[in-house]
């Protein structure tokens, strides 16, 4: 749950500043979240 909150916070930061300062940061944030969600789906704990 903590990692989900951290991921959301980082995504908000990337959207707010990354697209303005450096678009690559935004792309990296998207890839990081995709990797996180695919990894979390692989070892899902309900």
N, CA, C, O and CB atoms as a CASP TS submission, in Angstrom:
PFRMAT TS
TARGET T0000
AUTHOR 0000-0000-0000
METHOD Language model
MODEL 1
PARENT N/A
ATOM      1  N   UNK     1       0.837  -1.196   0.000  1.00  0.00           N
ATOM      2  CA  UNK     1       0.000   0.000   0.000  1.00  0.00           C
ATOM      3  C   UNK     1       0.875   1.250   0.000  1.00  0.00           C
ATOM      4  O   UNK     1       0.578   2.230  -0.684  1.00  0.00           O
ATOM      5  CB  UNK     1      -0.948   0.004   1.219  1.00  0.00           C
ATOM      6  N   UNK     2       1.952   1.203   0.774  1.00  0.00           N
ATOM      7  CA  UNK     2       2.863   2.338   0.833  1.00  0.00           C
ATOM      8  C   UNK     2       3.475   2.623  -0.527  1.00  0.00           C
ATOM      9  O   UNK     2       3.601   3.780  -0.928  1.00  0.00           O
ATOM     10  CB  UNK     2       3.960   2.086   1.857  1.00  0.00           C
ATOM     11  N   UNK     3       3.861   1.553  -1.248  1.00  0.00           N
ATOM     12  CA  UNK     3       4.467   1.739  -2.574  1.00  0.00           C
ATOM     13  C   UNK     3       3.468   2.344  -3.550  1.00  0.00           C
ATOM     14  O   UNK     3       3.852   3.113  -4.431  1.00  0.00           O
ATOM     15  CB  UNK     3       4.988   0.401  -3.122  1.00  0.00           C
ATOM     16  N   UNK     4       2.192   2.005  -3.402  1.00  0.00           N
ATOM     17  CA  UNK     4       1.165   2.585  -4.271  1.00  0.00           C
ATOM     18  C   UNK     4       1.057   4.085  -4.034  1.00  0.00           C
ATOM     19  O   UNK     4       0.973   4.860  -4.986  1.00  0.00           O
ATOM     20  CB  UNK     4      -0.199   1.906  -4.031  1.00  0.00           C
ATOM     21  N   UNK     5       1.057   4.496  -2.772  1.00  0.00           N
ATOM     22  CA  UNK     5       0.984   5.919  -2.441  1.00  0.00           C
ATOM     23  C   UNK     5       2.209   6.645  -2.978  1.00  0.00           C
ATOM     24  O   UNK     5       2.089   7.724  -3.558  1.00  0.00           O
ATOM     25  CB  UNK     5       0.866   6.121  -0.918  1.00  0.00           C
ATOM     26  N   UNK     6       3.387   6.057  -2.787  1.00  0.00           N
ATOM     27  CA  UNK     6       4.618   6.677  -3.291  1.00  0.00           C
ATOM     28  C   UNK     6       4.565   6.807  -4.810  1.00  0.00           C
ATOM     29  O   UNK     6       4.964   7.833  -5.362  1.00  0.00           O
ATOM     30  CB  UNK     6       5.856   5.853  -2.868  1.00  0.00           C
ATOM     31  N   UNK     7       4.072   5.766  -5.487  1.00  0.00           N
ATOM     32  CA  UNK     7       3.958   5.811  -6.943  1.00  0.00           C
ATOM     33  C   UNK     7       3.032   6.918  -7.411  1.00  0.00           C
ATOM     34  O   UNK     7       3.330   7.616  -8.380  1.00  0.00           O
ATOM     35  CB  UNK     7       3.467   4.484  -7.467  1.00  0.00           C
ATOM     36  N   UNK     8       1.909   7.079  -6.726  1.00  0.00           N
ATOM     37  CA  UNK     8       0.962   8.131  -7.095  1.00  0.00           C
ATOM     38  C   UNK     8       1.574   9.507  -6.875  1.00  0.00           C
ATOM     39  O   UNK     8       1.422  10.398  -7.710  1.00  0.00           O
ATOM     40  CB  UNK     8      -0.338   7.995  -6.289  1.00  0.00           C
ATOM     41  N   UNK     9       2.267   9.683  -5.751  1.00  0.00           N
ATOM     42  CA  UNK     9       2.907  10.966  -5.464  1.00  0.00           C
ATOM     43  C   UNK     9       3.954  11.295  -6.523  1.00  0.00           C
ATOM     44  O   UNK     9       4.028  12.427  -7.001  1.00  0.00           O
ATOM     45  CB  UNK     9       3.550  10.946  -4.070  1.00  0.00           C
ATOM     46  N   UNK    10       4.763  10.298  -6.888  1.00  0.00           N
ATOM     47  CA  UNK    10       5.787  10.524  -7.903  1.00  0.00           C
ATOM     48  C   UNK    10       5.162  10.842  -9.258  1.00  0.00           C
ATOM     49  O   UNK    10       5.689  11.656 -10.017  1.00  0.00           O
ATOM     50  CB  UNK    10       6.697   9.301  -8.019  1.00  0.00           C
ATOM     51  N   UNK    11       4.038  10.197  -9.557  1.00  0.00           N
ATOM     52  CA  UNK    11       3.363  10.478 -10.820  1.00  0.00           C
ATOM     53  C   UNK    11       2.841  11.912 -10.842  1.00  0.00           C
ATOM     54  O   UNK    11       2.956  12.599 -11.857  1.00  0.00           O
ATOM     55  CB  UNK    11       2.212   9.487 -11.048  1.00  0.00           C
ATOM     56  N   UNK    12       2.269  12.363  -9.733  1.00  0.00           N
ATOM     57  CA  UNK    12       1.778  13.741  -9.654  1.00  0.00           C
ATOM     58  C   UNK    12       2.931  14.727  -9.826  1.00  0.00           C
ATOM     59  O   UNK    12       2.798  15.730 -10.528  1.00  0.00           O
ATOM     60  CB  UNK    12       1.058  13.986  -8.308  1.00  0.00           C
ATOM     61  N   UNK    13       4.063  14.437  -9.183  1.00  0.00           N
ATOM     62  CA  UNK    13       5.235  15.307  -9.330  1.00  0.00           C
ATOM     63  C   UNK    13       5.712  15.322 -10.774  1.00  0.00           C
ATOM     64  O   UNK    13       6.076  16.372 -11.303  1.00  0.00           O
ATOM     65  CB  UNK    13       6.375  14.848  -8.401  1.00  0.00           C
ATOM     66  N   UNK    14       5.708  14.155 -11.410  1.00  0.00           N
ATOM     67  CA  UNK    14       6.167  14.064 -12.795  1.00  0.00           C
ATOM     68  C   UNK    14       5.235  14.840 -13.728  1.00  0.00           C
ATOM     69  O   UNK    14       5.695  15.510 -14.653  1.00  0.00           O
ATOM     70  CB  UNK    14       6.255  12.591 -13.234  1.00  0.00           C
ATOM     71  N   UNK    15       3.926  14.748 -13.483  1.00  0.00           N
ATOM     72  CA  UNK    15       2.973  15.474 -14.323  1.00  0.00           C
ATOM     73  C   UNK    15       3.108  16.983 -14.092  1.00  0.00           C
ATOM     74  O   UNK    15       3.079  17.767 -15.041  1.00  0.00           O
ATOM     75  CB  UNK    15       1.521  15.009 -14.030  1.00  0.00           C
ATOM     76  N   UNK    16       3.255  17.379 -12.836  1.00  0.00           N
ATOM     77  CA  UNK    16       3.302  18.805 -12.510  1.00  0.00           C
ATOM     78  C   UNK    16       4.588  19.457 -13.006  1.00  0.00           C
ATOM     79  O   UNK    16       4.541  20.517 -13.629  1.00  0.00           O
ATOM     80  CB  UNK    16       3.169  19.005 -11.006  1.00  0.00           C
ATOM     81  N   UNK    17       5.733  18.837 -12.738  1.00  0.00           N
ATOM     82  CA  UNK    17       6.994  19.473 -13.070  1.00  0.00           C
ATOM     83  C   UNK    17       7.727  18.845 -14.236  1.00  0.00           C
ATOM     84  O   UNK    17       8.400  19.534 -15.003  1.00  0.00           O
ATOM     85  CB  UNK    17       7.868  19.458 -11.895  1.00  0.00           C
ATOM     86  N   UNK    18       7.594  17.530 -14.368  1.00  0.00           N
ATOM     87  CA  UNK    18       8.375  16.811 -15.372  1.00  0.00           C
ATOM     88  C   UNK    18       8.036  17.215 -16.791  1.00  0.00           C
ATOM     89  O   UNK    18       8.931  17.349 -17.626  1.00  0.00           O
ATOM     90  CB  UNK    18       8.171  15.339 -15.217  1.00  0.00           C
ATOM     91  N   UNK    19       6.764  17.411 -17.077  1.00  0.00           N
ATOM     92  CA  UNK    19       6.369  17.773 -18.440  1.00  0.00           C
ATOM     93  C   UNK    19       6.832  19.177 -18.781  1.00  0.00           C
ATOM     94  O   UNK    19       7.019  19.503 -19.953  1.00  0.00           O
ATOM     95  CB  UNK    19       4.850  17.665 -18.609  1.00  0.00           C
ATOM     96  N   UNK    20       7.019  20.018 -17.754  1.00  0.00           N
ATOM     97  CA  UNK    20       7.464  21.386 -17.998  1.00  0.00           C
ATOM     98  C   UNK    20       8.991  21.442 -18.034  1.00  0.00           C
ATOM     99  O   UNK    20       9.581  22.032 -18.939  1.00  0.00           O
ATOM    100  CB  UNK    20       6.912  22.340 -16.914  1.00  0.00           C
ATOM    101  N   UNK    21       9.623  20.816 -17.034  1.00  0.00           N
ATOM    102  CA  UNK    21      11.078  20.903 -16.901  1.00  0.00           C
ATOM    103  C   UNK    21      11.770  19.952 -17.870  1.00  0.00           C
ATOM    104  O   UNK    21      12.673  20.348 -18.606  1.00  0.00           O
ATOM    105  CB  UNK    21      11.506  20.591 -15.462  1.00  0.00           C
ATOM    106  N   UNK    22      11.336  18.695 -17.862  1.00  0.00           N
ATOM    107  CA  UNK    22      12.036  17.707 -18.677  1.00  0.00           C
ATOM    108  C   UNK    22      11.064  16.579 -19.036  1.00  0.00           C
ATOM    109  O   UNK    22      10.734  15.760 -18.178  1.00  0.00           O
ATOM    110  CB  UNK    22      13.288  17.149 -17.926  1.00  0.00           C
ATOM    111  N   UNK    23      10.607  16.524 -20.274  1.00  0.00           N
ATOM    112  CA  UNK    23       9.611  15.518 -20.679  1.00  0.00           C
ATOM    113  C   UNK    23      10.080  14.088 -20.449  1.00  0.00           C
ATOM    114  O   UNK    23       9.250  13.194 -20.285  1.00  0.00           O
ATOM    115  CB  UNK    23       9.265  15.696 -22.138  1.00  0.00           C
ATOM    116  N   UNK    24      11.388  13.849 -20.433  1.00  0.00           N
ATOM    117  CA  UNK    24      11.888  12.485 -20.223  1.00  0.00           C
ATOM    118  C   UNK    24      11.538  11.995 -18.821  1.00  0.00           C
ATOM    119  O   UNK    24      11.298  10.805 -18.621  1.00  0.00           O
ATOM    120  CB  UNK    24      13.417  12.426 -20.442  1.00  0.00           C
ATOM    121  N   UNK    25      11.508  12.906 -17.850  1.00  0.00           N
ATOM    122  CA  UNK    25      11.124  12.518 -16.494  1.00  0.00           C
ATOM    123  C   UNK    25       9.703  11.972 -16.472  1.00  0.00           C
ATOM    124  O   UNK    25       9.405  11.006 -15.770  1.00  0.00           O
ATOM    125  CB  UNK    25      11.246  13.712 -15.536  1.00  0.00           C
ATOM    126  N   UNK    26       8.839  12.599 -17.246  1.00  0.00           N
ATOM    127  CA  UNK    26       7.447  12.145 -17.325  1.00  0.00           C
ATOM    128  C   UNK    26       7.367  10.746 -17.917  1.00  0.00           C
ATOM    129  O   UNK    26       6.625   9.897 -17.422  1.00  0.00           O
ATOM    130  CB  UNK    26       6.607  13.120 -18.164  1.00  0.00           C
ATOM    131  N   UNK    27       8.136  10.507 -18.985  1.00  0.00           N
ATOM    132  CA  UNK    27       8.148   9.189 -19.621  1.00  0.00           C
ATOM    133  C   UNK    27       8.713   8.147 -18.661  1.00  0.00           C
ATOM    134  O   UNK    27       8.182   7.040 -18.568  1.00  0.00           O
ATOM    135  CB  UNK    27       8.973   9.219 -20.928  1.00  0.00           C
ATOM    136  N   UNK    28       9.776   8.487 -17.953  1.00  0.00           N
ATOM    137  CA  UNK    28      10.364   7.553 -16.992  1.00  0.00           C
ATOM    138  C   UNK    28       9.381   7.220 -15.876  1.00  0.00           C
ATOM    139  O   UNK    28       9.319   6.078 -15.422  1.00  0.00           O
ATOM    140  CB  UNK    28      11.651   8.135 -16.401  1.00  0.00           C
ATOM    141  N   UNK    29       8.617   8.205 -15.435  1.00  0.00           N
ATOM    142  CA  UNK    29       7.623   7.966 -14.392  1.00  0.00           C
ATOM    143  C   UNK    29       6.549   7.000 -14.878  1.00  0.00           C
ATOM    144  O   UNK    29       6.111   6.129 -14.127  1.00  0.00           O
ATOM    145  CB  UNK    29       6.985   9.286 -13.945  1.00  0.00           C
ATOM    146  N   UNK    30       6.124   7.150 -16.123  1.00  0.00           N
ATOM    147  CA  UNK    30       5.121   6.246 -16.682  1.00  0.00           C
ATOM    148  C   UNK    30       5.674   4.831 -16.763  1.00  0.00           C
ATOM    149  O   UNK    30       4.992   3.876 -16.390  1.00  0.00           O
ATOM    150  CB  UNK    30       4.670   6.725 -18.076  1.00  0.00           C
ATOM    151  N   UNK    31       6.914   4.684 -17.251  1.00  0.00           N
ATOM    152  CA  UNK    31       7.510   3.352 -17.323  1.00  0.00           C
ATOM    153  C   UNK    31       7.688   2.745 -15.941  1.00  0.00           C
ATOM    154  O   UNK    31       7.488   1.543 -15.767  1.00  0.00           O
ATOM    155  CB  UNK    31       8.850   3.412 -18.039  1.00  0.00           C
ATOM    156  N   UNK    32       8.061   3.556 -14.951  1.00  0.00           N
ATOM    157  CA  UNK    32       8.237   3.057 -13.592  1.00  0.00           C
ATOM    158  C   UNK    32       6.908   2.558 -13.024  1.00  0.00           C
ATOM    159  O   UNK    32       6.863   1.511 -12.379  1.00  0.00           O
ATOM    160  CB  UNK    32       8.824   4.155 -12.689  1.00  0.00           C
ATOM    161  N   UNK    33       5.837   3.297 -13.261  1.00  0.00           N
ATOM    162  CA  UNK    33       4.530   2.866 -12.766  1.00  0.00           C
ATOM    163  C   UNK    33       4.041   1.618 -13.494  1.00  0.00           C
ATOM    164  O   UNK    33       3.449   0.730 -12.879  1.00  0.00           O
ATOM    165  CB  UNK    33       3.510   3.990 -12.920  1.00  0.00           C
ATOM    166  N   UNK    34       4.289   1.548 -14.806  1.00  0.00           N
ATOM    167  CA  UNK    34       3.911   0.351 -15.542  1.00  0.00           C
ATOM    168  C   UNK    34       4.652  -0.865 -15.001  1.00  0.00           C
ATOM    169  O   UNK    34       4.058  -1.925 -14.807  1.00  0.00           O
ATOM    170  CB  UNK    34       4.195   0.526 -17.036  1.00  0.00           C
ATOM    171  N   UNK    35       5.951  -0.709 -14.759  1.00  0.00           N
ATOM    172  CA  UNK    35       6.742  -1.810 -14.212  1.00  0.00           C
ATOM    173  C   UNK    35       6.225  -2.180 -12.829  1.00  0.00           C
ATOM    174  O   UNK    35       6.159  -3.362 -12.490  1.00  0.00           O
ATOM    175  CB  UNK    35       8.239  -1.432 -14.147  1.00  0.00           C
ATOM    176  N   UNK    36       5.860  -1.185 -12.028  1.00  0.00           N
ATOM    177  CA  UNK    36       5.349  -1.450 -10.682  1.00  0.00           C
ATOM    178  C   UNK    36       4.036  -2.219 -10.734  1.00  0.00           C
ATOM    179  O   UNK    36       3.858  -3.209 -10.024  1.00  0.00           O
ATOM    180  CB  UNK    36       5.158  -0.138  -9.914  1.00  0.00           C
ATOM    181  N   UNK    37       3.114  -1.757 -11.581  1.00  0.00           N
ATOM    182  CA  UNK    37       1.801  -2.395 -11.633  1.00  0.00           C
ATOM    183  C   UNK    37       1.878  -3.791 -12.228  1.00  0.00           C
ATOM    184  O   UNK    37       1.169  -4.687 -11.768  1.00  0.00           O
ATOM    185  CB  UNK    37       0.835  -1.545 -12.438  1.00  0.00           C
ATOM    186  N   UNK    38       2.713  -4.003 -13.233  1.00  0.00           N
ATOM    187  CA  UNK    38       2.854  -5.348 -13.795  1.00  0.00           C
ATOM    188  C   UNK    38       3.518  -6.266 -12.781  1.00  0.00           C
ATOM    189  O   UNK    38       3.162  -7.441 -12.691  1.00  0.00           O
ATOM    190  CB  UNK    38       3.669  -5.315 -15.107  1.00  0.00           C
ATOM    191  N   UNK    39       4.475  -5.754 -12.017  1.00  0.00           N
ATOM    192  CA  UNK    39       5.110  -6.544 -10.964  1.00  0.00           C
ATOM    193  C   UNK    39       4.125  -6.847  -9.834  1.00  0.00           C
ATOM    194  O   UNK    39       4.105  -7.958  -9.304  1.00  0.00           O
ATOM    195  CB  UNK    39       6.339  -5.806 -10.411  1.00  0.00           C
ATOM    196  N   UNK    40       3.311  -5.857  -9.468  1.00  0.00           N
ATOM    197  CA  UNK    40       2.343  -6.051  -8.394  1.00  0.00           C
ATOM    198  C   UNK    40       1.254  -7.032  -8.834  1.00  0.00           C
ATOM    199  O   UNK    40       0.741  -7.795  -8.016  1.00  0.00           O
ATOM    200  CB  UNK    40       1.718  -4.701  -7.975  1.00  0.00           C
ATOM    201  N   UNK    41       0.902  -7.014 -10.112  1.00  0.00           N
ATOM    202  CA  UNK    41      -0.109  -7.925 -10.618  1.00  0.00           C
ATOM    203  C   UNK    41       0.425  -9.354 -10.612  1.00  0.00           C
ATOM    204  O   UNK    41      -0.334 -10.305 -10.422  1.00  0.00           O
ATOM    205  CB  UNK    41      -0.547  -7.516 -12.035  1.00  0.00           C
ATOM    206  N   UNK    42       1.731  -9.501 -10.819  1.00  0.00           N
ATOM    207  CA  UNK    42       2.323 -10.829 -10.820  1.00  0.00           C
ATOM    208  C   UNK    42       2.317 -11.489  -9.455  1.00  0.00           C
ATOM    209  O   UNK    42       2.180 -12.708  -9.352  1.00  0.00           O
ATOM    210  CB  UNK    42       3.720 -10.755 -11.326  1.00  0.00           C
ATOM    211  N   UNK    43       2.464 -10.692  -8.407  1.00  0.00           N
ATOM    212  CA  UNK    43       2.461 -11.240  -7.052  1.00  0.00           C
ATOM    213  C   UNK    43       1.335 -10.558  -6.235  1.00  0.00           C
ATOM    214  O   UNK    43       1.572 -10.022  -5.153  1.00  0.00           O
ATOM    215  CB  UNK    43       3.869 -11.033  -6.363  1.00  0.00           C
ATOM    216  N   UNK    44       0.138 -10.595  -6.776  1.00  0.00           N
ATOM    217  CA  UNK    44      -0.986  -9.890  -6.163  1.00  0.00           C
ATOM    218  C   UNK    44      -1.364 -10.538  -4.831  1.00  0.00           C
ATOM    219  O   UNK    44      -1.478 -11.759  -4.725  1.00  0.00           O
ATOM    220  CB  UNK    44      -2.200  -9.877  -7.116  1.00  0.00           C
ATOM    221  N   UNK    45      -1.553  -9.690  -3.821  1.00  0.00           N
ATOM    222  CA  UNK    45      -2.027 -10.121  -2.518  1.00  0.00           C
ATOM    223  C   UNK    45      -3.382  -9.468  -2.293  1.00  0.00           C
ATOM    224  O   UNK    45      -3.480  -8.244  -2.211  1.00  0.00           O
ATOM    225  CB  UNK    45      -1.011  -9.751  -1.380  1.00  0.00           C
ATOM    226  N   UNK    46      -4.409 -10.268  -2.194  1.00  0.00           N
ATOM    227  CA  UNK    46      -5.750  -9.717  -2.059  1.00  0.00           C
ATOM    228  C   UNK    46      -6.085  -9.575  -0.580  1.00  0.00           C
ATOM    229  O   UNK    46      -7.178  -9.125  -0.235  1.00  0.00           O
ATOM    230  CB  UNK    46      -6.795 -10.611  -2.779  1.00  0.00           C
TER
END
